Amino acid sequence: MAFAETEREWAERVARHLNAELKRADVTYEELAQRLKDYGFDETKASITNKLSPATPSAHFSSQAWRS
């Protein structure tokens, strides 16, 4: 796999990686939203879908999700 060159390529890779980890851990967006709420973040299934579907997750959201 070649190195990502653009911000969009990095965002797509992060989104794919996060989705793969969620699937591997058998965690749904709904469950992730609840876990994030437990840490004090106001996320919903819809907000997570919006952040990951276009493959444009922010660095802080990705960090929050992995910590959950």
C-alpha positions as a Markdown table, in Angstrom:
| # | Residue | x | y | z |
|---|---|---|---|---|
| 1 | Met | 0.0 | 0.0 | 0.0 |
| 2 | Ala | 1.4 | 3.4 | -1.0 |
| 3 | Phe | 1.7 | 6.3 | 1.3 |
| 4 | Ala | -1.2 | 8.6 | 1.4 |
| 5 | Glu | -0.4 | 11.9 | -0.2 |
| 6 | Thr | -3.5 | 14.1 | 0.3 |
| 7 | Glu | -5.6 | 15.0 | 3.3 |
| 8 | Arg | -8.5 | 13.2 | 1.7 |
| 9 | Glu | -6.5 | 10.0 | 1.2 |
| 10 | Trp | -5.5 | 10.1 | 4.9 |
| 11 | Ala | -9.1 | 10.7 | 6.0 |
| 12 | Glu | -10.3 | 7.7 | 3.8 |
| 13 | Arg | -7.7 | 5.5 | 5.3 |
| 14 | Val | -8.5 | 6.5 | 8.9 |
| 15 | Ala | -12.2 | 5.9 | 8.3 |
| 16 | Arg | -11.6 | 2.5 | 6.7 |
| 17 | His | -9.3 | 1.5 | 9.6 |
| 18 | Leu | -11.8 | 2.7 | 12.3 |
| 19 | Asn | -14.7 | 0.9 | 10.5 |
| 20 | Ala | -12.6 | -2.3 | 10.3 |
| 21 | Glu | -11.7 | -2.1 | 14.0 |
| 22 | Leu | -15.4 | -1.5 | 14.9 |
| 23 | Lys | -16.4 | -4.5 | 12.8 |
| 24 | Arg | -13.6 | -6.7 | 14.3 |
| 25 | Ala | -14.7 | -5.8 | 17.8 |
| 26 | Asp | -18.4 | -6.3 | 16.8 |
| 27 | Val | -19.3 | -2.7 | 17.9 |
| 28 | Thr | -22.1 | -0.9 | 16.1 |
| 29 | Tyr | -22.3 | 2.8 | 15.6 |
| 30 | Glu | -25.1 | 2.9 | 18.2 |
| 31 | Glu | -22.9 | 1.1 | 20.7 |
| 32 | Leu | -20.0 | 3.4 | 19.9 |
| 33 | Ala | -22.2 | 6.4 | 20.5 |
| 34 | Gln | -23.1 | 5.1 | 23.9 |
| 35 | Arg | -19.5 | 4.4 | 24.8 |
| 36 | Leu | -18.6 | 7.9 | 23.8 |
| 37 | Lys | -21.4 | 9.3 | 25.9 |
| 38 | Asp | -20.0 | 7.5 | 28.9 |
| 39 | Tyr | -16.8 | 9.5 | 28.3 |
| 40 | Gly | -18.7 | 12.7 | 28.1 |
| 41 | Phe | -18.9 | 13.2 | 24.3 |
| 42 | Asp | -22.2 | 14.0 | 22.8 |
| 43 | Glu | -22.4 | 11.6 | 19.8 |
| 44 | Thr | -25.3 | 9.8 | 18.2 |
| 45 | Lys | -25.5 | 6.9 | 15.7 |
| 46 | Ala | -26.4 | 9.5 | 13.1 |
| 47 | Ser | -23.5 | 11.8 | 13.9 |
| 48 | Ile | -21.0 | 8.9 | 13.8 |
| 49 | Thr | -22.5 | 7.8 | 10.4 |
| 50 | Asn | -22.1 | 11.4 | 9.1 |
| 51 | Lys | -18.5 | 11.6 | 10.3 |
| 52 | Leu | -17.4 | 8.2 | 8.9 |
| 53 | Ser | -19.5 | 7.8 | 5.7 |
| 54 | Pro | -17.9 | 10.5 | 3.7 |
| 55 | Ala | -14.5 | 9.3 | 5.0 |
| 56 | Thr | -13.7 | 12.6 | 6.6 |
| 57 | Pro | -13.2 | 11.9 | 10.3 |
| 58 | Ser | -11.3 | 14.4 | 12.3 |
| 59 | Ala | -8.3 | 13.4 | 14.3 |
| 60 | His | -10.0 | 14.1 | 17.6 |
| 61 | Phe | -13.1 | 12.1 | 16.8 |
| 62 | Ser | -10.9 | 9.1 | 15.7 |
| 63 | Ser | -9.0 | 9.3 | 18.9 |
| 64 | Gln | -12.2 | 9.5 | 21.0 |
| 65 | Ala | -13.6 | 6.5 | 19.1 |
| 66 | Trp | -10.5 | 4.3 | 19.5 |
| 67 | Arg | -10.3 | 5.2 | 23.2 |
| 68 | Ser | -13.9 | 4.0 | 23.7 |
